[in-house]
Amino acid sequence: MVNNKIRNCQFVIFNWRCYNNAMNLLSFPSKHPVGIDISDLSLKLVQLQTKRHKITLQTLSRLSVPEGYITDGVIKNKAGVAGLLQQLTRETILGKVTSKEVIACLPETKTFIKLIALSRAEENVAAAIKSEIEKNIPYELAEVNYDWQIIAKDRREQKILVGVIPKIIADSYAEVLEEADLFPVALEIEAAAIVRSVLPLAPAARATALIVDIGAARSSLIAYADNTVLFTVSLPVSGKKYTAIIARELNLDLAKAEEAKIICGLDPSAAQGIIAATLAQMGNELITKITAALKYLTAHYPAYGKVGSMYLCGGGANLKGLSDLMTQRLNIPTQVSDVFTNIALSQKQAGKYFQKKLTTDKKITPRYQYQQDSSPIFATAIGLALRGVYLA
């Protein structure tokens, strides 16, 4: 039975323009909703506060999710995930959680988000949107929750951003948060949160930006232009797949293989070139999928076909040489995203909470030590938390 907490939870999509409101000056501790990123392999939590008209980091938390608890975005062990969420709010890396209100993301593989164009002559916009949804998703309309926002209008057409999620998925995420004694005030499509953390509030460039989220279990691409998400693409590229290959080739356990992967990256002089060759396969797989997305962009959104930049986030974003490979092969300037673009983070916080010293065997590479920047993995959680601040 769905209780009032779940019934009052919103399913939302993102329009950049609605975040230009002035921020309230709040005192510590923050009562802003907590952003929680729920994924197959980990849970991540961020709570922000506003101080002297600046947004700062108040609370940070992260936990691994045991295999089988969540599979391809579907919660399989509700009690187990609820217990982990309670632990996530108690055992923080930084600060304390001071609100039970939560904004959580919905799994990218189960959501649909797309910018559509309708004629200004269309009198029944809601009916037309329903028709577009039925054409583009493999679900009956009665089986989904959907939301839409008019992004722009001119004399001929109106641009509308549409988001869709199966009800069974949205309900399961709301229910597991409620079981953890949390109050889900909004469930948001992941792409919206990532955009909010990676891109500046007032983007100067008019050219299209691509954001590639490279995760352990899966990856995704977001096309963004003219203050809105155009579309998203799920990329079946898994970081853990290539970690397993490296583990097998170098006779390492998975934890050591992951460290060696991060330390060596695409450096051909390390590990006899084995890690570089393996990660080149991963890079080629990503490039093939991104190239297909670029063709789709040109065919369906010709006005936005010029891509000016690409940003990498997620656990695979910091692999040595990957951004350079993307730049060279795709001819698109590519960089690791700064997920604190819209947050005032001190150097002390950056060094203490987002830098991790990794080591590997000297036989693998003479440069066996490395300071890993873990901040890109918090992109979604930061974006969710920012929504709570902007709409306060």
C-alpha positions as CSV (number, residue, x, y, z in Angstrom):
1,M,0.0,0.0,0.0
2,V,1.4,3.4,-1.0
3,N,1.4,5.9,1.9
4,N,1.1,9.7,1.9
5,K,4.9,10.2,1.8
6,I,5.1,8.3,-1.5
7,R,2.0,9.8,-2.9
8,N,3.3,13.3,-2.3
9,C,6.7,12.6,-3.9
10,Q,7.2,14.4,-7.3
11,F,8.6,13.0,-10.5
12,V,10.4,15.9,-12.1
13,I,12.5,16.9,-15.0
14,F,14.8,19.8,-15.4
15,N,14.5,23.2,-17.0
16,W,17.7,25.3,-16.4
17,R,15.8,28.6,-16.4
18,C,13.9,27.8,-13.2
19,Y,17.1,27.9,-11.2
20,N,17.9,31.6,-11.6
21,N,16.0,32.5,-8.4
22,A,18.0,34.4,-5.7
23,M,19.2,32.1,-2.9
24,N,18.1,32.6,0.7
25,L,20.8,33.2,3.3
26,L,20.5,30.2,5.7
27,S,22.3,29.6,8.9
28,F,23.9,26.3,9.8
29,P,22.7,23.6,10.0
30,S,21.1,23.3,6.6
31,K,17.6,22.0,6.2
32,H,18.0,21.7,2.5
33,P,16.9,18.3,1.1
34,V,19.6,15.7,0.8
35,G,20.7,14.5,-2.6
36,I,21.0,10.6,-2.8
37,D,22.4,8.8,-5.9
38,I,21.2,5.2,-5.8
39,S,23.0,3.0,-8.3
40,D,23.8,-0.7,-8.8
41,L,27.1,-0.7,-7.0
42,S,27.1,2.3,-4.6
43,L,25.0,4.9,-2.7
44,K,26.3,8.5,-2.6
45,L,24.9,11.3,-0.4
46,V,25.5,15.1,-0.5
47,Q,23.8,17.8,1.6
48,L,24.6,21.5,0.9
49,Q,24.2,24.7,2.8
50,T,24.1,28.3,1.8
51,K,26.4,30.7,3.7
52,R,27.0,34.3,2.8
53,H,25.2,33.7,-0.5
54,K,27.6,30.9,-1.3
55,I,26.7,27.2,-1.7
56,T,29.0,25.0,0.4
57,L,29.4,21.4,1.2
58,Q,27.9,20.3,4.5
59,T,27.6,16.5,4.4
60,L,29.2,13.8,2.3
61,S,28.6,10.0,2.5
62,R,29.3,6.9,0.3
63,L,28.7,3.2,0.7
64,S,29.2,0.2,-1.6
65,V,26.1,-1.9,-2.5
66,P,26.4,-5.7,-2.3
67,E,26.0,-7.5,-5.6
68,G,22.4,-8.4,-6.3
69,Y,20.8,-5.7,-4.2
70,I,20.2,-3.5,-7.3
71,T,20.4,-4.9,-10.8
72,D,20.2,-2.7,-13.9
73,G,18.4,0.0,-11.8
74,V,15.9,-2.5,-10.4
75,I,15.8,-2.8,-6.6
76,K,15.9,-6.5,-5.9
77,N,16.5,-6.4,-2.1
78,K,14.3,-3.6,-0.7
79,A,15.0,-4.3,3.0
80,G,18.8,-4.5,2.3
81,V,18.8,-1.2,0.4
82,A,16.7,0.5,3.1
83,G,19.2,-0.7,5.7
84,L,22.1,0.7,3.6
85,L,20.3,4.1,3.2
86,Q,20.0,4.3,7.0
87,Q,23.7,3.5,7.3
88,L,24.5,6.1,4.6
89,T,22.8,8.8,6.6
90,R,24.5,7.8,9.9
91,E,28.0,7.0,8.9
92,T,29.1,10.0,7.0
93,I,32.5,11.0,5.6
94,L,31.9,14.7,6.4
95,G,29.4,16.4,8.6
96,K,25.9,15.3,9.7
97,V,22.7,14.9,7.8
98,T,20.2,17.5,9.1
99,S,17.2,16.8,7.0
100,K,15.1,13.7,6.3
101,E,13.8,15.2,3.0
102,V,15.5,13.5,0.0
103,I,15.8,14.2,-3.7
104,A,16.9,11.0,-5.4
105,C,17.7,10.0,-8.9
106,L,15.9,7.4,-11.1
107,P,18.1,4.9,-13.0
108,E,19.1,6.2,-16.4
109,T,18.5,2.8,-18.0
110,K,14.8,2.9,-17.0
111,T,14.1,6.5,-17.9
112,F,13.3,8.4,-21.1
113,I,14.1,12.1,-21.6
114,K,13.8,13.9,-24.9
115,L,13.2,17.4,-26.4
116,I,10.3,17.3,-28.8
117,A,8.9,20.0,-31.1
118,L,5.2,20.6,-31.6
119,S,3.4,23.0,-33.8
120,R,2.2,26.2,-32.2
121,A,-1.1,25.4,-33.9
122,E,-1.5,22.4,-31.7
123,E,-4.4,23.1,-29.5
124,N,-4.3,20.1,-27.1
125,V,-0.6,20.0,-26.1
126,A,-1.2,17.4,-23.3
127,A,-2.8,14.9,-25.8
128,A,0.0,15.5,-28.4
129,I,2.6,14.7,-25.7
130,K,0.8,11.5,-24.8
131,S,0.9,10.5,-28.4
132,E,4.6,11.2,-28.7
133,I,5.3,9.2,-25.5
134,E,3.3,6.2,-26.9
135,K,5.4,6.4,-30.1
136,N,8.7,6.4,-28.4
137,I,8.6,4.1,-25.3
138,P,8.0,0.4,-25.0
139,Y,5.4,0.8,-22.3
140,E,1.7,1.4,-22.1
141,L,0.8,4.9,-21.0
142,A,-1.0,3.6,-17.9
143,E,2.3,2.0,-16.8
144,V,4.4,5.1,-16.6
145,N,4.7,8.4,-14.8
146,Y,5.6,11.3,-17.1
147,D,6.4,15.0,-16.8
148,W,6.9,17.8,-19.4
149,Q,7.9,21.4,-19.5
150,I,7.7,23.9,-22.3
151,I,11.2,25.1,-22.9
152,A,10.9,27.7,-25.7
153,K,8.4,29.0,-28.2
154,D,8.5,30.9,-31.5
155,R,5.8,31.7,-34.1
156,R,5.9,28.2,-35.6
157,E,6.7,25.7,-32.9
158,Q,7.2,25.0,-29.2
159,K,10.0,23.0,-27.8
160,I,8.9,20.6,-24.9
161,L,11.1,18.5,-22.7
162,V,9.5,15.2,-21.9
163,G,10.5,12.7,-19.1
164,V,9.1,9.2,-18.6
165,I,9.7,6.5,-16.0
166,P,7.8,3.2,-15.4
167,K,5.5,3.6,-12.4
168,I,6.8,0.3,-10.9
169,I,10.4,1.7,-10.8
170,A,9.4,5.1,-9.4
171,D,7.2,3.5,-6.7
172,S,10.0,1.1,-5.7
173,Y,12.5,4.0,-5.2
174,A,10.0,6.1,-3.2
175,E,9.1,3.1,-1.1
176,V,12.6,2.1,-0.2
177,L,13.4,5.7,0.8
178,E,10.3,5.7,3.0
179,E,11.3,2.4,4.6
180,A,14.6,4.0,5.5
181,D,12.6,6.7,7.4
182,L,13.4,9.3,4.8
183,F,10.9,11.6,3.0
184,P,11.3,11.5,-0.8
185,V,10.2,15.0,-2.0
186,A,11.3,14.5,-5.6
187,L,12.6,11.7,-7.9
188,E,14.6,13.2,-10.7
189,I,16.0,11.8,-14.0
190,E,19.7,11.4,-13.6
191,A,20.7,13.5,-16.6
192,A,19.1,16.6,-15.1
193,A,21.2,16.2,-11.9
194,I,24.4,15.6,-13.8
195,V,23.9,18.7,-16.0
196,R,23.3,20.8,-12.9
197,S,26.5,19.8,-11.2
198,V,28.8,19.9,-14.3
199,L,27.8,23.0,-16.3
200,P,27.8,26.6,-15.0
201,L,24.5,28.1,-14.1
202,A,24.8,30.6,-17.0
203,P,26.6,28.7,-19.8
204,A,28.3,31.2,-22.1
205,A,28.7,28.9,-25.1
206,R,25.8,28.3,-27.4
207,A,27.3,25.2,-28.9
208,T,26.0,21.8,-27.8
209,A,27.8,20.1,-24.9
210,L,28.1,16.4,-24.4
211,I,28.5,14.8,-20.9
212,V,29.6,11.2,-20.7
213,D,29.1,9.5,-17.3
214,I,31.5,6.5,-17.2
215,G,30.4,4.2,-14.4
216,A,31.5,0.8,-13.1
217,A,28.3,-0.9,-14.2
218,R,27.2,1.2,-17.2
219,S,27.8,4.5,-18.9
220,S,25.6,7.2,-20.4
221,L,25.7,10.2,-22.7
222,I,23.8,13.5,-22.3
223,A,23.3,16.0,-25.1
224,Y,22.7,19.5,-23.8
225,A,22.1,22.8,-25.7
226,D,20.1,26.0,-25.4
227,N,19.4,25.5,-21.7
228,T,17.9,22.0,-21.9
229,V,18.7,18.3,-22.2
230,L,18.1,17.3,-25.8
231,F,18.3,13.5,-25.3
232,T,20.2,10.8,-23.4
233,V,21.7,7.6,-24.6
234,S,22.6,4.5,-22.4
235,L,26.1,3.3,-23.3
236,P,26.7,-0.4,-22.5
237,V,30.3,0.3,-21.5
238,S,31.2,-1.1,-18.0
239,G,34.3,-0.1,-16.1
240,K,34.2,-3.3,-14.0
241,K,34.3,-5.4,-17.2
242,Y,37.7,-4.0,-18.1
243,T,38.9,-4.2,-14.5
244,A,38.1,-7.9,-14.7
245,I,40.2,-8.3,-17.9
246,I,43.1,-6.5,-16.3
247,A,42.8,-8.7,-13.2
248,R,43.0,-11.8,-15.4
249,E,45.8,-10.6,-17.6
250,L,48.0,-9.5,-14.7
251,N,46.9,-12.1,-12.1
252,L,45.6,-9.6,-9.6
253,D,42.5,-9.5,-7.4
254,L,39.8,-7.1,-8.5
255,A,40.7,-4.4,-6.0
256,K,44.4,-4.4,-7.0
257,A,43.4,-4.5,-10.7
258,E,41.2,-1.4,-10.2
259,E,44.1,0.5,-8.6
260,A,46.5,-0.5,-11.3
261,K,43.9,0.6,-14.0
262,I,43.6,4.0,-12.4
263,I,47.4,4.5,-11.8
264,C,48.5,3.3,-15.3
265,G,45.6,4.4,-17.5
266,L,46.5,4.6,-21.2
267,D,50.3,4.8,-20.5
268,P,51.8,2.3,-22.9
269,S,55.0,2.1,-20.9
270,A,53.3,0.7,-17.8
271,A,52.5,-3.0,-17.2
272,Q,54.1,-4.0,-20.5
273,G,51.3,-2.1,-22.3
274,I,48.7,-4.6,-21.1
275,I,46.5,-2.1,-19.2
276,A,46.8,0.5,-21.9
277,A,45.8,-2.0,-24.6
278,T,42.8,-3.1,-22.5
279,L,41.7,0.5,-21.8
280,A,42.1,1.4,-25.5
281,Q,39.4,-1.2,-26.2
282,M,37.2,0.6,-23.6
283,G,38.0,3.9,-25.3
284,N,37.2,2.5,-28.7
285,E,33.9,1.1,-27.5
286,L,33.0,4.5,-26.0
287,I,34.0,6.4,-29.2
288,T,31.9,4.0,-31.4
289,K,28.8,4.7,-29.2
290,I,29.4,8.4,-29.0
291,T,29.9,8.6,-32.8
292,A,26.5,7.0,-33.3
293,A,25.0,9.5,-30.9
294,L,26.6,12.4,-32.9
295,K,24.9,11.0,-36.0
296,Y,21.6,10.9,-34.2
297,L,22.1,14.5,-33.0
298,T,22.8,15.7,-36.5
299,A,19.8,13.9,-38.0
300,H,17.2,14.8,-35.4
301,Y,18.5,18.1,-34.0
302,P,20.3,19.7,-36.9
303,A,20.2,23.2,-35.3
304,Y,22.3,21.7,-32.4
305,G,24.7,19.6,-34.5
306,K,27.8,21.6,-33.7
307,V,29.3,20.2,-30.5
308,G,31.7,22.6,-28.7
309,S,32.8,20.5,-25.7
310,M,32.6,17.2,-24.0
311,Y,32.8,16.5,-20.2
312,L,33.6,13.2,-18.5
313,C,32.3,12.3,-15.1
314,G,31.8,9.1,-13.1
315,G,34.4,6.7,-11.8
316,G,36.1,6.3,-15.2
317,A,36.5,10.0,-15.9
318,N,40.0,10.3,-14.5
319,L,41.6,7.4,-16.4
320,K,45.0,8.8,-17.6
321,G,44.9,9.7,-21.3
322,L,41.2,9.1,-21.8
323,S,40.2,12.7,-22.3
324,D,43.1,13.2,-24.7
325,L,42.1,10.1,-26.7
326,M,38.5,11.4,-26.9
327,T,39.7,14.9,-28.1
328,Q,41.9,13.4,-30.8
329,R,39.5,10.8,-32.1
330,L,36.3,12.8,-32.0
331,N,37.8,16.2,-32.6
332,I,35.8,17.6,-29.7
333,P,37.6,19.3,-26.8
334,T,37.2,16.9,-23.9
335,Q,37.9,17.4,-20.2
336,V,37.2,15.8,-16.9
337,S,34.2,17.6,-15.4
338,D,34.5,19.9,-12.4
339,V,31.5,18.8,-10.3
340,F,32.0,21.8,-8.0
341,T,31.4,24.3,-10.8
342,N,28.4,25.7,-8.8
343,I,29.7,25.1,-5.3
344,A,32.3,27.0,-3.2
345,L,34.7,24.1,-2.2
346,S,37.8,24.9,-0.2
347,Q,41.1,23.4,-1.1
348,K,41.2,21.8,2.3
349,Q,37.9,20.0,1.7
350,A,39.0,19.0,-1.8
351,G,42.3,17.5,-0.5
352,K,40.8,15.8,2.5
353,Y,37.6,14.3,1.2
354,F,38.2,13.9,-2.6
355,Q,41.8,12.8,-2.9
356,K,42.8,9.2,-2.3
357,K,46.4,7.9,-2.5
358,L,46.7,4.7,-4.6
359,T,49.6,2.4,-4.9
360,T,50.4,-0.6,-7.1
361,D,53.3,-3.0,-7.5
362,K,56.5,-1.4,-8.7
363,K,56.8,-4.2,-11.2
364,I,53.7,-3.0,-12.9
365,T,55.0,0.6,-13.3
366,P,57.8,2.7,-11.8
367,R,55.2,5.4,-11.2
368,Y,53.4,3.2,-8.7
369,Q,51.8,5.9,-6.6
370,Y,48.9,8.2,-7.6
371,Q,46.6,10.7,-6.1
372,Q,43.1,9.9,-7.3
373,D,40.5,12.6,-7.6
374,S,37.2,10.9,-6.6
375,S,35.0,14.0,-7.1
376,P,33.6,13.0,-10.5
377,I,31.7,10.0,-9.0
378,F,29.6,12.5,-6.9
379,A,28.3,14.4,-9.9
380,T,24.7,13.0,-9.7
381,A,24.5,13.4,-5.9
382,I,25.7,17.0,-6.0
383,G,23.3,17.9,-8.8
384,L,20.4,16.4,-6.8
385,A,21.4,18.4,-3.7
386,L,21.7,21.6,-5.8
387,R,18.1,21.2,-6.9
388,G,17.1,21.4,-3.3
389,V,19.1,24.6,-2.8
390,Y,17.9,26.3,-6.0
391,L,14.2,25.6,-5.3
392,A,14.3,26.5,-1.6
